[in-house]
Amino acid sequence: SAEGNSRCILSLCSLCHPVCVRPGGAEIDRSGQSNTGPLAFQQSSHIRLRVRAEYLEHESALRDGVSSNKRQPLERQFDLFSRANSLLRARDLGSIVCDIKFTELDNLEAFWADYLSGALLEALKGVFITDSLRMAAGSEGVRLLISVDQDDYEEGRRLLRAKKMMSYGNGGRTDTQAS
């Protein structure tokens, strides 16, 4: 894991083991060893996965929890909006943004296929919708929403395809490996 305020990006290599990437490009493997050799600077794709938990239903909470005693219609409308906004913010269950680094095209494409099919969402439910989250939500249902920017995917696919084509041109080796 990253120390202090440094940002850690999950890397999925061809063997699917996590690697922490520190600002400046130094990679730290599971053992805590820095990998500054030629492979540390492979061309890679960064995909941002957004995961958000939210209540299934807000209507009853708004109906029961938002009222105004203002008499002027415009003033009343602003008051209701402000109270509804505050209530919805108080009900925010939070979100997380995951930066995922792909170094292999096949892994990126499998990730994207799982995202499109819903398999990724189903897998993440078990990780993010925990017993403590269910207890915090009480009798209300909770759902998980995920999103991945298609432009990020397409740019990553383009980069990794180019890397793969360069690898074929070097007899299966990347440019950093060729002498």
ROSE-4610 file (N, C-alpha, C; in Angstrom, 1 decimal, always signed):
// ROSE-4610
residu = [S/S/S/A/A/A/E/E/E/G/G/G/N/N/N/S/S/S/R/R/R/C/C/C/I/I/I/L/L/L/S/S/S/L/L/L/C/C/C/S/S/S/L/L/L/C/C/C/H/H/H/P/P/P/V/V/V/C/C/C/V/V/V/R/R/R/P/P/P/G/G/G/G/G/G/A/A/A/E/E/E/I/I/I/D/D/D/R/R/R/S/S/S/G/G/G/Q/Q/Q/S/S/S/N/N/N/T/T/T/G/G/G/P/P/P/L/L/L/A/A/A/F/F/F/Q/Q/Q/Q/Q/Q/S/S/S/S/S/S/H/H/H/I/I/I/R/R/R/L/L/L/R/R/R/V/V/V/R/R/R/A/A/A/E/E/E/Y/Y/Y/L/L/L/E/E/E/H/H/H/E/E/E/S/S/S/A/A/A/L/L/L/R/R/R/D/D/D/G/G/G/V/V/V/S/S/S/S/S/S/N/N/N/K/K/K/R/R/R/Q/Q/Q/P/P/P/L/L/L/E/E/E/R/R/R/Q/Q/Q/F/F/F/D/D/D/L/L/L/F/F/F/S/S/S/R/R/R/A/A/A/N/N/N/S/S/S/L/L/L/L/L/L/R/R/R/A/A/A/R/R/R/D/D/D/L/L/L/G/G/G/S/S/S/I/I/I/V/V/V/C/C/C/D/D/D/I/I/I/K/K/K/F/F/F/T/T/T/E/E/E/L/L/L/D/D/D/N/N/N/L/L/L/E/E/E/A/A/A/F/F/F/W/W/W/A/A/A/D/D/D/Y/Y/Y/L/L/L/S/S/S/G/G/G/A/A/A/L/L/L/L/L/L/E/E/E/A/A/A/L/L/L/K/K/K/G/G/G/V/V/V/F/F/F/I/I/I/T/T/T/D/D/D/S/S/S/L/L/L/R/R/R/M/M/M/A/A/A/A/A/A/G/G/G/S/S/S/E/E/E/G/G/G/V/V/V/R/R/R/L/L/L/L/L/L/I/I/I/S/S/S/V/V/V/D/D/D/Q/Q/Q/D/D/D/D/D/D/Y/Y/Y/E/E/E/E/E/E/G/G/G/R/R/R/R/R/R/L/L/L/L/L/L/R/R/R/A/A/A/K/K/K/K/K/K/M/M/M/M/M/M/S/S/S/Y/Y/Y/G/G/G/N/N/N/G/G/G/G/G/G/R/R/R/T/T/T/D/D/D/T/T/T/Q/Q/Q/A/A/A/S/S/S]
num = [1/1/1/2/2/2/3/3/3/4/4/4/5/5/5/6/6/6/7/7/7/8/8/8/9/9/9/10/10/10/11/11/11/12/12/12/13/13/13/14/14/14/15/15/15/16/16/16/17/17/17/18/18/18/19/19/19/20/20/20/21/21/21/22/22/22/23/23/23/24/24/24/25/25/25/26/26/26/27/27/27/28/28/28/29/29/29/30/30/30/31/31/31/32/32/32/33/33/33/34/34/34/35/35/35/36/36/36/37/37/37/38/38/38/39/39/39/40/40/40/41/41/41/42/42/42/43/43/43/44/44/44/45/45/45/46/46/46/47/47/47/48/48/48/49/49/49/50/50/50/51/51/51/52/52/52/53/53/53/54/54/54/55/55/55/56/56/56/57/57/57/58/58/58/59/59/59/60/60/60/61/61/61/62/62/62/63/63/63/64/64/64/65/65/65/66/66/66/67/67/67/68/68/68/69/69/69/70/70/70/71/71/71/72/72/72/73/73/73/74/74/74/75/75/75/76/76/76/77/77/77/78/78/78/79/79/79/80/80/80/81/81/81/82/82/82/83/83/83/84/84/84/85/85/85/86/86/86/87/87/87/88/88/88/89/89/89/90/90/90/91/91/91/92/92/92/93/93/93/94/94/94/95/95/95/96/96/96/97/97/97/98/98/98/99/99/99/100/100/100/101/101/101/102/102/102/103/103/103/104/104/104/105/105/105/106/106/106/107/107/107/108/108/108/109/109/109/110/110/110/111/111/111/112/112/112/113/113/113/114/114/114/115/115/115/116/116/116/117/117/117/118/118/118/119/119/119/120/120/120/121/121/121/122/122/122/123/123/123/124/124/124/125/125/125/126/126/126/127/127/127/128/128/128/129/129/129/130/130/130/131/131/131/132/132/132/133/133/133/134/134/134/135/135/135/136/136/136/137/137/137/138/138/138/139/139/139/140/140/140/141/141/141/142/142/142/143/143/143/144/144/144/145/145/145/146/146/146/147/147/147/148/148/148/149/149/149/150/150/150/151/151/151/152/152/152/153/153/153/154/154/154/155/155/155/156/156/156/157/157/157/158/158/158/159/159/159/160/160/160/161/161/161/162/162/162/163/163/163/164/164/164/165/165/165/166/166/166/167/167/167/168/168/168/169/169/169/170/170/170/171/171/171/172/172/172/173/173/173/174/174/174/175/175/175/176/176/176/177/177/177/178/178/178/179/179/179]
x = [+0.8/+0.0/+0.9/+0.3/+1.0/+1.1/+2.2/+2.4/+2.0/+1.6/+1.2/+0.1/+0.3/-0.7/-0.4/+0.6/+0.9/-0.3/-0.5/-1.7/-1.2/-2.0/-1.7/-2.6/-2.1/-2.9/-2.7/-3.8/-3.8/-3.3/-2.4/-1.9/-2.2/-2.8/-3.1/-2.1/-1.1/-0.2/-0.7/+0.1/-0.3/-0.5/+0.1/-0.1/-1.1/-1.8/-2.8/-2.4/-1.3/-0.9/-0.8/-1.3/-1.4/+0.0/+0.2/+1.4/+1.0/+1.7/+1.4/+2.3/+1.7/+2.5/+2.5/+3.7/+3.9/+4.0/+3.7/+3.9/+5.4/+5.6/+6.9/+7.2/+6.3/+6.4/+7.0/+7.6/+8.2/+7.1/+7.3/+6.3/+6.8/+5.9/+6.2/+5.4/+6.1/+5.4/+4.9/+4.2/+3.7/+4.7/+5.9/+7.0/+7.5/+7.0/+7.5/+8.8/+9.2/+10.4/+10.1/+10.9/+10.7/+11.2/+10.4/+10.8/+11.1/+12.4/+12.8/+13.5/+13.4/+14.0/+13.2/+13.6/+13.0/+11.5/+11.1/+9.6/+8.8/+9.4/+8.6/+8.0/+8.6/+8.1/+7.4/+6.8/+6.0/+4.9/+4.4/+3.3/+2.1/+1.2/+0.1/-1.1/-2.3/-3.5/-4.1/-4.6/-5.2/-6.7/-7.5/-8.9/-9.5/-10.4/-11.0/-12.4/-12.5/-13.7/-14.3/-15.6/-16.3/-17.3/-17.3/-18.2/-19.0/-20.3/-21.2/-22.3/-22.4/-23.5/-24.6/-25.9/-27.0/-28.2/-29.1/-30.4/-31.2/-31.9/-32.8/-33.9/-34.4/-35.5/-35.4/-35.6/-35.5/-36.9/-37.9/-39.2/-39.8/-39.9/-40.6/-39.8/-38.5/-37.7/-38.0/-38.0/-38.3/-39.7/-40.7/-42.1/-42.3/-41.6/-41.8/-40.8/-39.7/-38.7/-38.6/-39.4/-39.2/-40.6/-40.5/-41.7/-41.3/-42.2/-41.9/-43.1/-42.8/-43.9/-43.9/-43.1/-43.1/-44.4/-44.9/-46.2/-46.0/-45.0/-44.8/-44.4/-45.0/-44.7/-43.3/-42.6/-41.2/-40.3/-40.6/-39.8/-40.0/-41.2/-41.5/-40.8/-40.8/-40.1/-38.6/-38.0/-36.6/-36.3/-37.2/-37.0/-37.1/-38.1/-38.3/-37.1/-36.6/-35.4/-34.2/-34.0/-32.9/-33.0/-34.1/-34.3/-34.2/-34.7/-34.6/-33.1/-32.4/-31.0/-30.2/-30.5/-29.8/-30.1/-31.3/-31.7/-31.0/-31.0/-30.3/-28.8/-28.2/-26.7/-26.5/-27.4/-27.3/-27.4/-28.1/-28.4/-27.3/-26.3/-25.2/-24.4/-24.4/-23.6/-22.2/-21.8/-20.4/-20.1/-18.9/-18.4/-16.9/-16.4/-14.9/-14.5/-13.4/-12.8/-11.6/-11.5/-10.4/-9.7/-8.4/-7.6/-7.0/-7.2/-6.7/-5.8/-4.6/-3.6/-3.5/-3.7/-3.6/-2.4/-1.6/-0.4/-0.6/-1.7/-2.0/-3.4/-3.4/-4.7/-5.8/-5.4/-6.4/-7.1/-6.3/-6.9/-7.8/-7.5/-8.3/-9.6/-9.5/-10.7/-11.6/-11.0/-11.8/-12.5/-11.8/-12.4/-13.6/-13.4/-14.5/-15.7/-15.4/-16.5/-17.3/-16.6/-17.3/-18.1/-17.6/-18.3/-19.6/-19.5/-20.7/-21.7/-21.3/-22.2/-22.8/-22.3/-22.8/-22.1/-21.2/-20.4/-19.5/-18.9/-18.1/-19.0/-20.1/-21.0/-21.4/-21.7/-22.1/-20.9/-19.7/-18.5/-18.2/-18.4/-18.2/-19.2/-20.4/-21.4/-20.9/-20.3/-19.8/-18.7/-18.0/-16.9/-17.4/-18.3/-18.7/-20.0/-20.9/-22.1/-21.9/-21.4/-21.0/-22.1/-22.0/-22.9/-23.1/-21.9/-22.0/-22.7/-22.6/-23.4/-24.8/-25.2/-26.6/-27.2/-26.4/-26.8/-27.0/-26.1/-26.2/-27.5/-27.8/-29.0/-30.3/-30.2/-31.4/-32.3/-33.6/-34.6/-34.6/-33.9/-33.9/-32.9/-33.3/-32.4/-31.3/-30.2/-29.0/-28.7/-28.2/-27.8/-26.4/-25.7/-24.4/-24.4/-23.8/-23.7/-22.2/-21.9/-20.5/-20.5/-19.4/-19.2/-17.8/-17.5/-16.2/-16.4/-15.5/-15.6/-15.2/-16.1/-15.8/-14.6/-14.4/-13.2/-11.9/-11.9/-10.7/-10.4/-11.5/-11.3/-10.7/-11.3/-10.9/-9.5/-9.1/-7.7/-6.8/-7.1/-6.3/-6.1/-7.2/-7.2/-6.2/-6.3/-5.4/-4.0/-3.7/-2.3/-1.8/-2.6/-2.1/-2.0/-2.9/-2.8/-1.5/-1.1/+0.1/+1.3/+1.2/+2.3/+2.4/+1.3/+1.3/+1.9/+1.5/+2.1/+3.6/+4.1/+5.5/+6.2/+5.5/+6.1/+6.2/+5.2/+5.3/+6.5/+6.7/+7.8/+9.1/+9.2/+10.5/+10.7/+9.9/+10.0/+9.4/+8.4/+7.7/+8.2/+9.2/+9.8/+9.3/+9.1/+8.8/+10.1/+9.9/+11.1/+12.1/+11.5/+12.4/+13.2/+12.8/+13.5/+14.5/+14.2/+15.1/+16.4/+17.5/+18.8/+19.3]
y = [-1.2/+0.0/+1.2/+2.3/+3.6/+4.2/+4.9/+5.6/+7.1/+7.6/+9.0/+9.4/+10.5/+11.0/+10.6/+9.7/+9.3/+8.4/+8.5/+7.9/+6.5/+5.5/+4.1/+3.7/+3.2/+2.7/+1.2/+0.5/-1.0/-1.4/-2.2/-2.7/-4.1/-4.5/-5.9/-6.3/-7.0/-7.5/-8.8/-9.3/-10.6/-11.7/-11.6/-12.7/-12.2/-11.1/-10.6/-10.4/-9.8/-9.5/-8.0/-7.5/-6.1/-5.5/-4.3/-3.6/-2.1/-1.5/-0.1/+0.8/+1.8/+2.7/+4.0/+4.4/+5.7/+6.8/+8.1/+9.2/+9.2/+9.5/+9.5/+8.2/+7.2/+6.0/+4.8/+4.9/+3.8/+2.8/+1.5/+0.5/-0.2/-0.6/-1.3/-2.6/-3.8/-5.0/-5.4/-6.6/-7.0/-7.1/-7.4/-7.6/-6.2/-5.1/-3.8/-3.4/-4.2/-3.9/-3.0/-2.1/-1.2/-1.9/-1.7/-2.3/-1.1/-0.8/+0.3/-0.1/-1.4/-2.0/-1.6/-2.1/-1.7/-2.0/-3.0/-3.4/-2.4/-1.7/-0.7/+0.4/+0.6/+1.7/+1.3/+0.1/-0.4/+0.5/+0.5/+1.3/+0.6/+1.4/+0.9/+1.8/+1.3/+2.0/+2.2/+3.4/+3.7/+3.8/+3.0/+3.1/+3.5/+4.4/+4.9/+4.2/+3.4/+2.8/+3.5/+4.0/+4.7/+3.7/+3.6/+2.7/+3.5/+3.4/+4.2/+3.4/+3.5/+2.8/+3.9/+3.5/+4.4/+3.6/+4.3/+3.7/+3.4/+2.3/+2.0/+3.0/+3.6/+4.5/+5.7/+6.9/+8.1/+8.8/+8.4/+9.1/+9.2/+8.1/+8.1/+9.0/+8.9/+9.8/+11.3/+11.6/+13.0/+13.4/+12.5/+12.8/+13.0/+12.1/+12.2/+13.2/+13.6/+14.4/+15.8/+16.2/+17.6/+18.3/+19.4/+20.3/+21.7/+22.6/+24.0/+24.8/+25.8/+26.6/+28.0/+28.1/+29.4/+29.6/+30.9/+31.2/+31.6/+32.3/+32.8/+31.6/+31.5/+30.3/+30.2/+31.2/+31.1/+30.8/+31.5/+31.3/+29.8/+29.4/+28.0/+27.0/+27.2/+26.3/+26.3/+27.4/+27.4/+26.7/+26.9/+26.2/+24.7/+24.2/+22.8/+22.2/+22.9/+22.5/+22.3/+23.4/+23.4/+22.2/+22.0/+20.9/+19.5/+19.4/+18.1/+17.8/+18.9/+18.8/+18.3/+18.9/+18.6/+17.1/+16.7/+15.4/+14.3/+14.6/+13.7/+13.6/+14.8/+14.7/+13.9/+14.0/+13.3/+11.8/+11.4/+10.0/+9.4/+10.2/+9.8/+8.7/+7.5/+6.4/+6.4/+7.3/+7.4/+6.7/+7.0/+6.4/+6.2/+5.5/+5.3/+5.3/+5.8/+5.8/+5.0/+4.0/+3.1/+3.4/+3.6/+3.8/+2.4/+1.8/+0.5/+0.6/+0.1/+0.1/-1.3/-1.2/-2.4/-2.4/-3.5/-3.6/-4.6/-5.3/-6.3/-6.1/-6.1/-5.8/-6.8/-8.1/-9.1/-8.9/-8.4/-8.1/-6.9/-5.9/-4.7/-5.1/-5.9/-6.3/-7.2/-8.1/-9.0/-8.1/-7.1/-6.2/-5.4/-4.9/-4.2/-5.1/-6.3/-7.3/-7.6/-7.7/-8.0/-6.8/-5.6/-4.3/-4.3/-4.5/-4.4/-5.5/-6.7/-7.8/-7.7/-6.9/-6.9/-7.8/-8.6/-9.5/-8.8/-7.6/-6.8/-6.3/-5.8/-5.3/-6.3/-7.5/-8.6/-9.0/-9.0/-9.3/-8.3/-7.0/-5.9/-5.8/-6.3/-6.2/-6.9/-8.1/-8.9/-8.1/-7.3/-6.5/-5.3/-4.5/-3.2/-3.2/-4.1/-4.1/-5.1/-4.6/-5.4/-5.5/-6.3/-6.4/-5.1/-4.4/-3.1/-2.1/-2.1/-1.2/-1.5/-2.8/-3.2/-2.8/-2.9/-2.5/-1.0/-0.2/+1.2/+1.7/+0.9/+1.3/+0.9/+0.0/-0.4/-1.2/-0.9/-1.6/-1.2/-0.1/+0.3/-0.5/-0.8/-1.5/-0.6/-1.2/-0.5/-1.1/-0.3/-0.8/-0.2/-0.9/-0.5/+0.0/+1.1/+1.6/+1.7/+1.3/+1.4/+2.1/+2.8/+3.3/+3.4/+3.2/+3.2/+4.1/+5.1/+6.0/+5.2/+5.2/+4.5/+5.1/+6.4/+7.1/+6.6/+6.4/+5.8/+4.4/+3.6/+2.2/+2.3/+3.1/+3.1/+3.6/+4.7/+5.2/+4.1/+3.4/+2.3/+1.2/+0.9/-0.2/+0.2/+1.5/+2.0/+1.9/+2.3/+2.3/+0.8/-0.1/-1.4/-2.2/-1.8/-2.5/-2.0/-0.8/-0.3/-1.0/-1.2/-1.9/-3.3/-3.9/-5.3/-5.4/-4.4/-4.4/-4.2/-3.3/-3.1/-4.4/-5.1/-6.3/-7.4/-7.5/-8.4/-8.0/-6.7/-6.3/-6.5/-6.8/-7.0/-8.5/-9.4/-10.8/-11.2/-10.5/-10.8/-10.0/-9.1/-8.3/-6.9/-6.2/-4.8/-4.0/-2.7/-1.9/-1.8/-1.8/-1.6/-2.9/-4.0/-5.3/-5.5/-4.9/-5.1/-4.4/-5.0/-4.3/-3.8]
z = [+0.0/+0.0/+0.0/-0.4/-0.5/+0.9/+1.1/+2.4/+2.3/+3.4/+3.4/+2.5/+1.8/+0.8/-0.6/-0.8/-2.2/-2.7/-4.0/-4.6/-5.1/-4.8/-5.2/-6.3/-7.4/-8.5/-8.6/-8.6/-8.8/-10.1/-10.2/-11.5/-11.7/-12.9/-13.2/-14.3/-13.9/-15.0/-15.6/-16.4/-17.1/-16.1/-14.9/-13.9/-12.9/-13.1/-12.3/-10.8/-10.6/-9.2/-9.0/-7.8/-7.7/-7.5/-8.0/-7.9/-7.6/-6.6/-6.3/-7.1/-7.7/-8.5/-7.8/-7.4/-6.6/-7.6/-7.2/-8.1/-8.6/-9.8/-10.4/-11.1/-11.0/-11.8/-11.1/-9.9/-9.3/-8.8/-9.2/-8.8/-7.6/-6.7/-5.5/-5.5/-5.5/-5.5/-4.1/-4.0/-2.8/-1.7/-2.0/-1.0/-0.5/-1.2/-0.8/-1.6/-2.5/-3.3/-4.4/-4.7/-5.8/-7.1/-8.1/-9.4/-10.3/-10.5/-11.3/-12.6/-12.8/-14.0/-15.3/-16.5/-17.7/-17.8/-17.1/-17.2/-16.3/-15.4/-14.6/-15.4/-16.6/-17.4/-18.7/-18.6/-19.7/-20.0/-21.3/-21.6/-21.0/-20.4/-19.7/-19.9/-19.5/-19.6/-18.2/-17.9/-16.6/-16.8/-16.1/-16.2/-14.8/-14.8/-13.6/-13.4/-12.3/-12.0/-10.8/-11.0/-9.9/-9.3/-8.0/-7.3/-6.3/-6.3/-5.4/-4.8/-3.5/-2.8/-2.6/-2.8/-2.5/-2.1/-1.4/-1.0/-2.3/-2.2/-3.4/-3.6/-2.6/-2.7/-1.8/-2.3/-1.6/-1.4/-2.1/-2.2/-0.8/-0.1/+1.2/+2.2/+2.2/+3.1/+2.8/+1.5/+1.1/+1.5/+1.3/+1.6/+3.1/+3.9/+5.4/+6.0/+5.3/+6.0/+5.5/+4.5/+3.9/+4.0/+4.7/+4.8/+5.0/+4.8/+4.9/+5.5/+6.3/+6.8/+6.2/+5.1/+4.4/+3.7/+3.6/+3.0/+1.5/+1.2/-0.1/-1.0/-2.2/-3.0/-3.4/-3.9/-4.3/-3.1/-2.0/-0.8/-0.3/-0.3/+0.1/-0.8/-2.1/-3.1/-2.8/-2.6/-2.2/-0.9/+0.1/+1.4/+1.2/+0.5/+0.2/-0.5/-1.5/-2.2/-1.3/-0.5/+0.4/+1.4/+2.0/+2.9/+2.2/+1.0/+0.3/+0.0/-0.4/-0.7/+0.5/+1.6/+2.9/+3.3/+3.1/+3.5/+2.6/+1.3/+0.4/+0.6/+1.0/+1.3/+2.6/+3.6/+4.8/+4.6/+3.5/+3.2/+2.3/+1.9/+1.0/+1.7/+1.0/+1.6/+1.1/+0.2/-0.2/-1.5/-1.9/-3.1/-3.1/-4.0/-4.1/-5.5/-5.8/-7.2/-7.2/-8.1/-8.2/-9.5/-9.4/-10.6/-10.9/-12.0/-12.3/-13.5/-13.3/-14.4/-15.1/-16.4/-17.2/-18.0/-18.0/-18.9/-20.0/-20.0/-21.0/-21.6/-22.9/-23.7/-23.3/-23.2/-22.9/-21.6/-20.6/-19.3/-19.3/-20.1/-20.3/-20.9/-22.0/-22.7/-21.9/-21.1/-20.2/-19.1/-18.6/-17.6/-18.2/-19.5/-20.1/-20.4/-20.9/-21.1/-19.9/-18.7/-17.4/-17.0/-17.3/-17.0/-17.8/-19.1/-20.0/-19.7/-19.3/-19.0/-17.6/-16.7/-15.4/-14.4/-14.9/-14.1/-13.1/-13.5/-12.6/-11.5/-11.8/-10.7/-9.7/-10.2/-9.3/-8.4/-9.0/-8.2/-7.1/-7.5/-6.6/-5.5/-5.7/-4.6/-3.4/-3.6/-2.4/-1.7/-2.3/-1.7/-1.0/-1.7/-1.2/-0.4/-0.6/+0.2/+1.3/+2.4/+3.5/+4.6/+5.5/+6.6/+7.4/+7.6/+8.3/+7.5/+6.2/+5.3/+5.4/+5.3/+5.5/+6.8/+7.9/+9.2/+9.3/+8.7/+8.7/+7.9/+6.9/+6.1/+6.7/+7.7/+8.4/+7.5/+7.5/+6.8/+5.3/+5.0/+3.6/+2.7/+1.5/+0.6/+0.1/-0.2/-0.8/-2.1/-3.0/-4.3/-4.6/-5.5/-5.9/-7.4/-7.6/-9.0/-9.4/-10.6/-11.0/-12.4/-12.6/-14.0/-14.4/-15.6/-16.3/-17.5/-17.7/-18.8/-20.1/-21.1/-22.3/-23.0/-22.9/-23.6/-22.9/-21.6/-21.0/-21.5/-21.6/-22.2/-23.6/-24.4/-25.8/-26.0/-25.2/-25.2/-24.7/-23.6/-23.1/-24.1/-24.8/-25.8/-26.9/-27.3/-28.4/-28.0/-26.8/-26.3/-26.2/-25.6/-25.4/-26.7/-27.7/-29.0/-29.7/-29.6/-30.1/-29.5/-28.1/-27.4/-27.9/-28.1/-28.6/-30.0/-30.9/-32.2/-32.2/-31.3/-31.2/-30.7/-29.8/-29.3/-30.4/-31.2/-32.4/-33.3/-33.5/-34.3/-33.8/-32.5/-31.8/-31.4/-32.2/-31.9/-30.5/-30.1/-28.9/-27.7/-27.9/-26.8/-27.0/-25.8/-25.9/-26.2/-26.6/-26.9/-25.8/-24.5/-23.4/-23.1/-23.7/-23.5/-24.6/-25.8/-26.9/-26.7/-27.2/-27.0/-28.4]
